[in-house]
Amino acid sequence: MYQVNLLPWRACIQRRRAAFWLRLFVLQLVLGLAALMGAYGLLSQQQEQQHQALLALARQQAELTGRYQQRQQAMIRLANLTAQAEQHGKNLAHNRRHLNLLQQLSALLPAPLWLSALESNAHNLTLRGLSHRYEAVTQFEQQLTALPLLRRGQLAEVVQRQDGLFSFSLVAQWGRDE
């Protein structure tokens, strides 16, 4: 037969044993929760650091993008200013050539001859005028072909009008501005 010990000290030992295991279980739960909280804290800290690094990189990218756009705009402005300066130089050279030609033409014009039109394009120069004498027109043509600015000058047409004046048209190769 079984013997049962019903003494109070046995119940006390069992309670202590149960309390021990309960404390051990609670301690394991607390340690597990502490480990989870520590891991969560570390992950949160890592995530915050990565977020701050990402924000810093985004600010840096925005700054670099701004600098790049400023440089692009500066390059465009520089290209525009360079093109304007080149065009201004070409216009200045073109105007100097015209001024030089007009100064030379004023010295070459015989007294009974006057010009009524001067037309120029990239390659040719056309001079139209009137004269009382045909010899003045031919003399002007010869002097015009001797000019270094013009090449292959020739009379395109000479017509005597009803009032006795000779209407003439001279064409010469003008060339390009240099």
Contact map, one row per residue, 1 for C-alpha under 8 A:
1110000000000000000000000000000000000000000000000000000000000000000000000000000000000000000000000000000000000000000000000000000000000000000000000000000000000000000000000000000000
1111000000000000000000000000000000000000000000000000000000000000000000000000000000000000000000000000000000000000000000000000000000000000000000000000000000000000000000000000000000
1111100000000000000000000000000000000000000000000000000000000000000000000000000000000000000000000000000000000000000000000000000000000000000000000000000000000000000000000000000000
0111110000000000000000000000000000000000000000000000000000000000000000000000000000000000000000000000000000000000000000000000000000000000000000000000000000000000000000000000000000
0011111001000000000000000000000000000000000000000000000000000000000000000000000000000000000000000000000000000000000000000000000000000000000000000000000000000000000000000000000000
0001111101000000000000000000000000000000000000000000000000000000000000000000000000000000000000000000000000000000000000000000000000000000000000000000000000000000000000000000000000
0000111111100000000000000000000000000000000000000000000000000000000000000000000000000000000000000000000000000000000000000000000000000000000000000000000000000000000000000000000000
0000011111110000000000000000000000000000000000000000000000000000000000000000000000000000000000000000000000000000000000000000000000000000000000000000000000000000000000000000000000
0000001111111000000000000000000000000000000000000000000000000000000000000000000000000000000000000000000000000000000000000000000000000000000000000000000000000000000000000000000000
0000111111111100000000000000000000000000000000000000000000000000000000000000000000000000000000000000000000000000000000000000000000000000000000000000000000000000000000000000000000
0000001111111110000000000000000000000000000000000000000000000000000000000000000000000000000000000000000000000000000000000000000000000000000000000000000000000000000000000000000000
0000000111111111000000000000000000000000000000000000000000000000000000000000000000000000000000000000000000000000000000000000000000000000000000000000000000000000000000000000000000
0000000011111111100000000000000000000000000000000000000000000000000000000000000000000000000000000000000000000000000000000000000000000000000000000000000000000000000000000000000000
0000000001111111110000000000000000000000000000000000000000000000000000000000000000000000000000000000000000000000000000000000000000000000000000000000000000000000000000000000000000
0000000000111111111000000000000000000000000000000000000000000000000000000000000000000000000000000000000000000000000000000000000000000000000000000000000000000000000000000000000000
0000000000011111111100000000000000000000000000000000000000000000000000000000000000000000000000000000000000000000000000000000000000000000000000000000000000000000000000000000000000
0000000000001111111110000000000000000000000000000000000000000000000000000000000000000000000000000000000000000000000000000000000000000000000000000000000000000000000000000000000000
0000000000000111111111000000000000000000000000000000000000000000000000000000000000000000000000000000000000000000000000000000000000000000000000000000000000000000000000000000000000
0000000000000011111111100000000000000000000000000000000000000000000000000000000000000000000000000000000000000000000000000000000000000000000000000000000000000000000000000000000000
0000000000000001111111110000000000000000000000000000000000000000000000000000000000000000000000000000000000000000000000000000000000000000000000000000000000000000000000000000000000
0000000000000000111111111000000000000000000000000000000000000000000000000000000000000000000000000000000000000000000000000000000000000000000000000000000000000000000000000000000000
0000000000000000011111111100000000000000000000000000000000000000000000000000000000000000000000000000000000000000000000000000000000000000000000000000000000000000000000000000000000
0000000000000000001111111110000000000000000000000000000000000000000000000000000000000000000000000000000000000000000000000000000000000000000000000000000000000000000000000000000000
0000000000000000000111111111000000000000000000000000000000000000000000000000000000000000000000000000000000000000000000000000000000000000000000000000000000000000000000000000000000
0000000000000000000011111111100000000000000000000000000000000000000000000000000000000000000000000000000000000000000000000000000000000000000000000000000000000000000000000000000000
0000000000000000000001111111110000000000000000000000000000000000000000000000000000000000000000000000000000000000000000000000000000000000000000000000000000000000000000000000000000
0000000000000000000000111111111000000000000000000000000000000000000000000000000000000000000000000000000000000000000000000000000000000000000000000000000000000000000000000000000000
0000000000000000000000011111111100000000000000000000000000000000000000000000000000000000000000000000000000000000000000000000000000000000000000000000000000000000000000000000000000
0000000000000000000000001111111110000000000000000000000000000000000000000000000000000000000000000000000000000000000000000000000000000000000000000000000000000000000000000000000000
0000000000000000000000000111111111000000000000000000000000000000000000000000000000000000000000000000000000000000000000000000000000000000000000000000000000000000000000000000000000
0000000000000000000000000011111111100000000000000000000000000000000000000000000000000000000000000000000000000000000000000000000000000000000000000000000000000000000000000000000000
0000000000000000000000000001111111110000000000000000000000000000000000000000000000000000000000000000000000000000000000000000000000000000000000000000000000000000000000000000000000
0000000000000000000000000000111111111000000000000000000000000000000000000000000000000000000000000000000000000000000000000000000000000000000000000000000000000000000000000000000000
0000000000000000000000000000011111111100000000000000000000000000000000000000000000000000000000000000000000000000000000000000000000000000000000000000000000000000000000000000000000
0000000000000000000000000000001111111110000000000000000000000000000000000000000000000000000000000000000000000000000000000000000000000000000000000000000000000000000000000000000000
0000000000000000000000000000000111111111000000000000000000000000000000000000000000000000000000000000000000000000000000000000000000000000000000000000000000000000000000000000000000
0000000000000000000000000000000011111111100000000000000000000000000000000000000000000000000000000000000000000000000000000000000000000000000000000000000000000000000000000000000000
0000000000000000000000000000000001111111110000000000000000000000000000000000000000000000000000000000000000000000000000000000000000000000000000000000000000000000000000000000000000
0000000000000000000000000000000000111111111000000000000000000000000000000000000000000000000000000000000000000000000000000000000000000000000000000000000000000000000000000000000000
0000000000000000000000000000000000011111111100000000000000000000000000000000000000000000000000000000000000000000000000000000000000000000000000000000000000000000000000000000000000
0000000000000000000000000000000000001111111110000000000000000000000000000000000000000000000000000000000000000000000000000000000000000000000000000000000000000000000000000000000000
0000000000000000000000000000000000000111111111000000000000000000000000000000000000000000000000000000000000000000000000000000000000000000000000000000000000000000000000000000000000
0000000000000000000000000000000000000011111111100000000000000000000000000000000000000000000000000000000000000000000000000000000000000000000000000000000000000000000000000000000000
0000000000000000000000000000000000000001111111110000000000000000000000000000000000000000000000000000000000000000000000000000000000000000000000000000000000000000000000000000000000
0000000000000000000000000000000000000000111111111000000000000000000000000000000000000000000000000000000000000000000000000000000000000000000000000000000000000000000000000000000000
0000000000000000000000000000000000000000011111111100000000000000000000000000000000000000000000000000000000000000000000000000000000000000000000000000000000000000000000000000000000
0000000000000000000000000000000000000000001111111110000000000000000000000000000000000000000000000000000000000000000000000000000000000000000000000000000000000000000000000000000000
0000000000000000000000000000000000000000000111111111000000000000000000000000000000000000000000000000000000000000000000000000000000000000000000000000000000000000000000000000000000
0000000000000000000000000000000000000000000011111111100000000000000000000000000000000000000000000000000000000000000000000000000000000000000000000000000000000000000000000000000000
0000000000000000000000000000000000000000000001111111110000000000000000000000000000000000000000000000000000000000000000000000000000000000000000000000000000000000000000000000000000
0000000000000000000000000000000000000000000000111111111000000000000000000000000000000000000000000000000000000000000000000000000000000000000000000000000000000000000000000000000000
0000000000000000000000000000000000000000000000011111111100000000000000000000000000000000000000000000000000000000000000000000000000000000000000000000000000000000000000000000000000
0000000000000000000000000000000000000000000000001111111110000000000000000000000000000000000000000000000000000000000000000000000000000000000000000000000000000000000000000000000000
0000000000000000000000000000000000000000000000000111111111000000000000000000000000000000000000000000000000000000000000000000000000000000000000000000000000000000000000000000000000
0000000000000000000000000000000000000000000000000011111111100000000000000000000000000000000000000000000000000000000000000000000000000000000000000000000000000000000000000000000000
0000000000000000000000000000000000000000000000000001111111110000000000000000000000000000000000000000000000000000000000000000000000000000000000000000000000000000000000000000000000
0000000000000000000000000000000000000000000000000000111111111000000000000000000000000000000000000000000000000000000000000000000000000000000000000000000000000000000000000000000000
0000000000000000000000000000000000000000000000000000011111111100000000000000000000000000000000000000000000000000000000000000000000000000000000000000000000000000000000000000000000
0000000000000000000000000000000000000000000000000000001111111110000000000000000000000000000000000000000000000000000000000000000000000000000000000000000000000000000000000000000000
0000000000000000000000000000000000000000000000000000000111111111000000000000000000000000000000000000000000000000000000000000000000000000000000000000000000000000000000000000000000
0000000000000000000000000000000000000000000000000000000011111111100000000000000000000000000000000000000000000000000000000000000000000000000000000000000000000000000000000000000000
0000000000000000000000000000000000000000000000000000000001111111110000000000000000000000000000000000000000000000000000000000000000000000000000000000000000000000000000000000000000
0000000000000000000000000000000000000000000000000000000000111111111000000000000000000000000000000000000000000000000000000000000000000000000000000000000000000000000000000000000000
0000000000000000000000000000000000000000000000000000000000011111111100000000000000000000000000000000000000000000000000000000000000000000000000000000000000000000000000000000000000
0000000000000000000000000000000000000000000000000000000000001111111110000000000000000000000000000000000000000000000000000000000000000000000000000000000000000000000000000000000000
0000000000000000000000000000000000000000000000000000000000000111111111000000000000000000000000000000000000000000000000000000000000000000000000000000000000000000000000000000000000
0000000000000000000000000000000000000000000000000000000000000011111111100000000000000000000000000000000000000000000000000000000000000000000000000000000000000000000000000000000000
0000000000000000000000000000000000000000000000000000000000000001111111110000000000000000000000000000000000000000000000000000000000000000000000000000000000000000000000000000000000
0000000000000000000000000000000000000000000000000000000000000000111111111000000000000000000000000000000000000000000000000000000000000000000000000000000000000000000000000000000000
0000000000000000000000000000000000000000000000000000000000000000011111111100000000000000000000000000000000000000000000000000000000000000000000000000000000000000000000000000000000
0000000000000000000000000000000000000000000000000000000000000000001111111110000000000000000000000000000000000000000000000000000000000000000000000000000000000000000000000000000000
0000000000000000000000000000000000000000000000000000000000000000000111111111000000000000000000000000000000000000000000000000000000000000000000000000000000000000000000000000000000
0000000000000000000000000000000000000000000000000000000000000000000011111111100000000000000000000000000000000000000000000000000000000000000000000000000000000000000000000000000000
0000000000000000000000000000000000000000000000000000000000000000000001111111110000000000000000000000000000000000000000000000000000000000000000000000000000000000000000000000000000
0000000000000000000000000000000000000000000000000000000000000000000000111111111000000000000000000000000000000000000000000000000000000000000000000000000000000000000000000000000000
0000000000000000000000000000000000000000000000000000000000000000000000011111111100000000000000000000000000000000000000000000000000000000000000000000000000000000000000000000000000
0000000000000000000000000000000000000000000000000000000000000000000000001111111110000000000000000000000000000000000000000000000000000000000000000000000000000000000000000000000000
0000000000000000000000000000000000000000000000000000000000000000000000000111111111000000000000000000000000000000000000000000000000000000000000000000000000000000000000000000000000
0000000000000000000000000000000000000000000000000000000000000000000000000011111111100000000000000000000000000000000000000000000000000000000000000000000000000000000000000000000000
0000000000000000000000000000000000000000000000000000000000000000000000000001111111110000000000000000000000000000000000000000000000000000000000000000000000000000000000000000000000
0000000000000000000000000000000000000000000000000000000000000000000000000000111111111000000000000000000000000000000000000000000000000000000000000000000000000000000000000000000000
0000000000000000000000000000000000000000000000000000000000000000000000000000011111111100000000000000000000000000000000000000000000000000000000000000000000000000000000000000000000
0000000000000000000000000000000000000000000000000000000000000000000000000000001111111110000000000000000000000000000000000000000000000000000000000000000000000000000000000000000000
0000000000000000000000000000000000000000000000000000000000000000000000000000000111111111000000000000000000000000000000000000000000000000000000000000000000000000000000000000000000
0000000000000000000000000000000000000000000000000000000000000000000000000000000011111111100000000000000000000000000000000000000000000000000000000000000000000000000000000000000000
0000000000000000000000000000000000000000000000000000000000000000000000000000000001111111110000000000000000000000000000000000000000000000000000000000000000000000000000000000000000
0000000000000000000000000000000000000000000000000000000000000000000000000000000000111111111000000000000000000000000000000000000000000000000000000000000000000000000000000000000000
0000000000000000000000000000000000000000000000000000000000000000000000000000000000011111111100000000000000000000000000000000000000000000000000000000000000000000000000000000000000
0000000000000000000000000000000000000000000000000000000000000000000000000000000000001111111110000000000000000000000000000000000000000000000000000000000000000000000000000000000000
0000000000000000000000000000000000000000000000000000000000000000000000000000000000000111111111000000000000000000000000000000000000000000000000000000000000000000000000000000000011
0000000000000000000000000000000000000000000000000000000000000000000000000000000000000011111111100000000000000000000000000000000000000000000000000000000000000000000000000000000000
0000000000000000000000000000000000000000000000000000000000000000000000000000000000000001111111110000000000000000000000000000000000000000000000000000000000000000000000000000000000
0000000000000000000000000000000000000000000000000000000000000000000000000000000000000000111111111000000000000000000000000000000000000000000000000000000000000000000000000000000011
0000000000000000000000000000000000000000000000000000000000000000000000000000000000000000011111111100000000000000000000000000000000000000000000000000000000000000000000000000000010
0000000000000000000000000000000000000000000000000000000000000000000000000000000000000000001111111110000000000000000000000000000000000000000000000000000000000000000000000000000000
0000000000000000000000000000000000000000000000000000000000000000000000000000000000000000000111111111000000000000000000000000000000000000000000000000000000000000000000000000000000
0000000000000000000000000000000000000000000000000000000000000000000000000000000000000000000011111111100000000000000000000000000000000000000000000000100000000000000000000000000010
0000000000000000000000000000000000000000000000000000000000000000000000000000000000000000000001111111110000000000000000000000000000000000000000000000000000000000000000000000000000
0000000000000000000000000000000000000000000000000000000000000000000000000000000000000000000000111111111000000000000000000000000000000000000000000000000000000000000000000000000000
0000000000000000000000000000000000000000000000000000000000000000000000000000000000000000000000011111111100000000000000000000000000000000000000000000000000000000000000000000000000
0000000000000000000000000000000000000000000000000000000000000000000000000000000000000000000000001111111110000000000000000000000000000000000000000000100000000000000000000000000000
0000000000000000000000000000000000000000000000000000000000000000000000000000000000000000000000000111111111000000000000000000000000000000000000000000000000000000000000000000000000
0000000000000000000000000000000000000000000000000000000000000000000000000000000000000000000000000011111111100000000000000000000000000000000000000000000000000000000000000000000000
0000000000000000000000000000000000000000000000000000000000000000000000000000000000000000000000000001111111110000000000000000000000000000000000000000000000000000000000000000000000
0000000000000000000000000000000000000000000000000000000000000000000000000000000000000000000000000000111111111000000000000000000000000000000000010000000000000000000000000000000000
0000000000000000000000000000000000000000000000000000000000000000000000000000000000000000000000000000011111111000000000000000000000000000000000000000000000000000000000000000000000
0000000000000000000000000000000000000000000000000000000000000000000000000000000000000000000000000000001111111000000000000000000000000000000000000000000000000000000000000000000000
0000000000000000000000000000000000000000000000000000000000000000000000000000000000000000000000000000000111111100000000000000000000000000000100110000000000000000000000000000000000
0000000000000000000000000000000000000000000000000000000000000000000000000000000000000000000000000000000011111110110000000000000000000000000100000000000000000000000000000000000000
0000000000000000000000000000000000000000000000000000000000000000000000000000000000000000000000000000000000011111110000000000000000000001001100000000000000000000000000000000000000
0000000000000000000000000000000000000000000000000000000000000000000000000000000000000000000000000000000000001111110000000000000000000000000000000000000000000000000000000000000000
0000000000000000000000000000000000000000000000000000000000000000000000000000000000000000000000000000000000000111110000000000000000111001000000000000000000000000000000000000000000
0000000000000000000000000000000000000000000000000000000000000000000000000000000000000000000000000000000000001111111000000000000011111001100000000000000000000000000000000000000000
0000000000000000000000000000000000000000000000000000000000000000000000000000000000000000000000000000000000001111111100000000000011100000000000000000000000000000000000000000000000
0000000000000000000000000000000000000000000000000000000000000000000000000000000000000000000000000000000000000000111111000000001111000000000000000000000000000000000000000000000000
0000000000000000000000000000000000000000000000000000000000000000000000000000000000000000000000000000000000000000011111000000001111000000000000000000000000000000000000000000000000
0000000000000000000000000000000000000000000000000000000000000000000000000000000000000000000000000000000000000000001111100000011110000000000000000000000000000000000000000000000000
0000000000000000000000000000000000000000000000000000000000000000000000000000000000000000000000000000000000000000001111110000111100000000000000000000000000000000000000000000000000
0000000000000000000000000000000000000000000000000000000000000000000000000000000000000000000000000000000000000000000011111000111000000000000000000000000000000000000000000000000000
0000000000000000000000000000000000000000000000000000000000000000000000000000000000000000000000000000000000000000000001111111110000000000000000000000000000000000000000000000010000
0000000000000000000000000000000000000000000000000000000000000000000000000000000000000000000000000000000000000000000000111111100000000000000000000000000000000000000000000000010000
0000000000000000000000000000000000000000000000000000000000000000000000000000000000000000000000000000000000000000000000011111000000000000000000000000000000000000000000000000011100
0000000000000000000000000000000000000000000000000000000000000000000000000000000000000000000000000000000000000000000000011111100000000000000000000000000000000000000000000000111100
0000000000000000000000000000000000000000000000000000000000000000000000000000000000000000000000000000000000000000000000011111110000000000000000000000000000000000000000000011111000
0000000000000000000000000000000000000000000000000000000000000000000000000000000000000000000000000000000000000000000001111011111000000000000000000000000000000000000000000011110000
0000000000000000000000000000000000000000000000000000000000000000000000000000000000000000000000000000000000000000000011110001111100000000000000000000000000000000000000001111000000
0000000000000000000000000000000000000000000000000000000000000000000000000000000000000000000000000000000000000000001111100000111110000000000000000000000000000000000000001110000000
0000000000000000000000000000000000000000000000000000000000000000000000000000000000000000000000000000000000000000001111000000011111000000000000000000000000000000000000111100000000
0000000000000000000000000000000000000000000000000000000000000000000000000000000000000000000000000000000000000000111110000000001111100000000000000000000000000000000000111000000000
0000000000000000000000000000000000000000000000000000000000000000000000000000000000000000000000000000000000000000111100000000000111110000000000000000000000000000000011110000000000
0000000000000000000000000000000000000000000000000000000000000000000000000000000000000000000000000000000000000001110000000000000011111101100000000000000000000000000011100000000000
0000000000000000000000000000000000000000000000000000000000000000000000000000000000000000000000000000000000000001100000000000000001111101000000000000000000000000000111000000000000
0000000000000000000000000000000000000000000000000000000000000000000000000000000000000000000000000000000000000001100000000000000000111111100000000000000000000000000011000000000000
0000000000000000000000000000000000000000000000000000000000000000000000000000000000000000000000000000000000000000000000000000000000111111110000000000000000000000000001000000000000
0000000000000000000000000000000000000000000000000000000000000000000000000000000000000000000000000000000000000000000000000000000000001111111000000000000000000000000000000000000000
0000000000000000000000000000000000000000000000000000000000000000000000000000000000000000000000000000000000000101100000000000000000111111111100000000000000000000000000000000000000
0000000000000000000000000000000000000000000000000000000000000000000000000000000000000000000000000000000000000000100000000000000000101111111110000000000000000000000000010000000000
0000000000000000000000000000000000000000000000000000000000000000000000000000000000000000000000000000000000000000000000000000000000000111111111000000000000000000000000000000000000
0000000000000000000000000000000000000000000000000000000000000000000000000000000000000000000000000000000000000100000000000000000000000011111111100000000000000000000000000000000000
0000000000000000000000000000000000000000000000000000000000000000000000000000000000000000000000000000000000011100000000000000000000000001111111110000000000000000000000000000000000
0000000000000000000000000000000000000000000000000000000000000000000000000000000000000000000000000000000000000000000000000000000000000000111111111000000011100000000000000100000000
0000000000000000000000000000000000000000000000000000000000000000000000000000000000000000000000000000000000000000000000000000000000000000011111111100000000000000000000000000000000
0000000000000000000000000000000000000000000000000000000000000000000000000000000000000000000000000000000000010000000000000000000000000000001111111110000000000000000000000000000000
0000000000000000000000000000000000000000000000000000000000000000000000000000000000000000000000000000000010010000000000000000000000000000000111111110010010000000000000000000000000
0000000000000000000000000000000000000000000000000000000000000000000000000000000000000000000000000000000000000000000000000000000000000000000011111111011111000000000000000001000000
0000000000000000000000000000000000000000000000000000000000000000000000000000000000000000000000000000000000000000000000000000000000000000000001111111010000000000000000000000000000
0000000000000000000000000000000000000000000000000000000000000000000000000000000000000000000000000000000000000000000000000000000000000000000000111111111000000000000000000000000000
0000000000000000000000000000000000000000000000000000000000000000000000000000000000000000000000000000000000000000000000000000000000000000000000001111111000000000000000000000000000
0000000000000000000000000000000000000000000000000000000000000000000000000000000000000000000000001000100000000000000000000000000000000000000000000011111000000000000000000000010000
0000000000000000000000000000000000000000000000000000000000000000000000000000000000000000000000000000000000000000000000000000000000000000000000011111111110000000000000000001111000
0000000000000000000000000000000000000000000000000000000000000000000000000000000000000000000000000000000000000000000000000000000000000000000000001011111110000000000000000001110000
0000000000000000000000000000000000000000000000000000000000000000000000000000000000000000000000000000000000000000000000000000000000000000000000001000011111000000000000000001100000
0000000000000000000000000000000000000000000000000000000000000000000000000000000000000000000000000000000000000000000000000000000000000000000010011000011111100000000000000111100000
0000000000000000000000000000000000000000000000000000000000000000000000000000000000000000000000000000000000000000000000000000000000000000000010001000000111110000000000000111000000
0000000000000000000000000000000000000000000000000000000000000000000000000000000000000000000000000000000000000000000000000000000000000000000010000000000011111100000000011110000000
0000000000000000000000000000000000000000000000000000000000000000000000000000000000000000000000000000000000000000000000000000000000000000000000000000000001111100000000011110000000
0000000000000000000000000000000000000000000000000000000000000000000000000000000000000000000000000000000000000000000000000000000000000000000000000000000000111110000000011100000000
0000000000000000000000000000000000000000000000000000000000000000000000000000000000000000000000000000000000000000000000000000000000000000000000000000000000111111000001111000000000
0000000000000000000000000000000000000000000000000000000000000000000000000000000000000000000000000000000000000000000000000000000000000000000000000000000000001111100001110000000000
0000000000000000000000000000000000000000000000000000000000000000000000000000000000000000000000000000000000000000000000000000000000000000000000000000000000000111110111100000000000
0000000000000000000000000000000000000000000000000000000000000000000000000000000000000000000000000000000000000000000000000000000000000000000000000000000000000011111111100000000000
0000000000000000000000000000000000000000000000000000000000000000000000000000000000000000000000000000000000000000000000000000000000000000000000000000000000000001111110000000000000
0000000000000000000000000000000000000000000000000000000000000000000000000000000000000000000000000000000000000000000000000000000000000000000000000000000000000000111110000000000000
0000000000000000000000000000000000000000000000000000000000000000000000000000000000000000000000000000000000000000000000000000000000010000000000000000000000000001111111000000000000
0000000000000000000000000000000000000000000000000000000000000000000000000000000000000000000000000000000000000000000000000000000001111000000000000000000000000001111111100000000000
0000000000000000000000000000000000000000000000000000000000000000000000000000000000000000000000000000000000000000000000000000000001111100000000000000000000000111100111110000000000
0000000000000000000000000000000000000000000000000000000000000000000000000000000000000000000000000000000000000000000000000000000111100000000000000000000000000111100011111000000000
0000000000000000000000000000000000000000000000000000000000000000000000000000000000000000000000000000000000000000000000000000000111000000100000000000000000111110000001111100000000
0000000000000000000000000000000000000000000000000000000000000000000000000000000000000000000000000000000000000000000000000000011110000000000000000000000000111100000000111110000000
0000000000000000000000000000000000000000000000000000000000000000000000000000000000000000000000000000000000000000000000000000011100000000000010000000000011111000000000011111000000
0000000000000000000000000000000000000000000000000000000000000000000000000000000000000000000000000000000000000000000000000001111000000000000000000000000011110000000000001111100000
0000000000000000000000000000000000000000000000000000000000000000000000000000000000000000000000000000000000000000000000000001110000000000000000001000011111000000000000000111110000
0000000000000000000000000000000000000000000000000000000000000000000000000000000000000000000000000000000000000000000000000011100000000000000000000000011110000000000000000011111000
0000000000000000000000000000000000000000000000000000000000000000000000000000000000000000000000000000000000000000000000011111100000000000000000000000111000000000000000000001111100
0000000000000000000000000000000000000000000000000000000000000000000000000000000000000000000000000000000000000000000000000111000000000000000000000000010000000000000000000000111110
0000000000000000000000000000000000000000000000000000000000000000000000000000000000000000000000000000000000000000000000000110000000000000000000000000000000000000000000000000011111
0000000000000000000000000000000000000000000000000000000000000000000000000000000000000000010011001000000000000000000000000000000000000000000000000000000000000000000000000000001111
0000000000000000000000000000000000000000000000000000000000000000000000000000000000000000010010000000000000000000000000000000000000000000000000000000000000000000000000000000000111
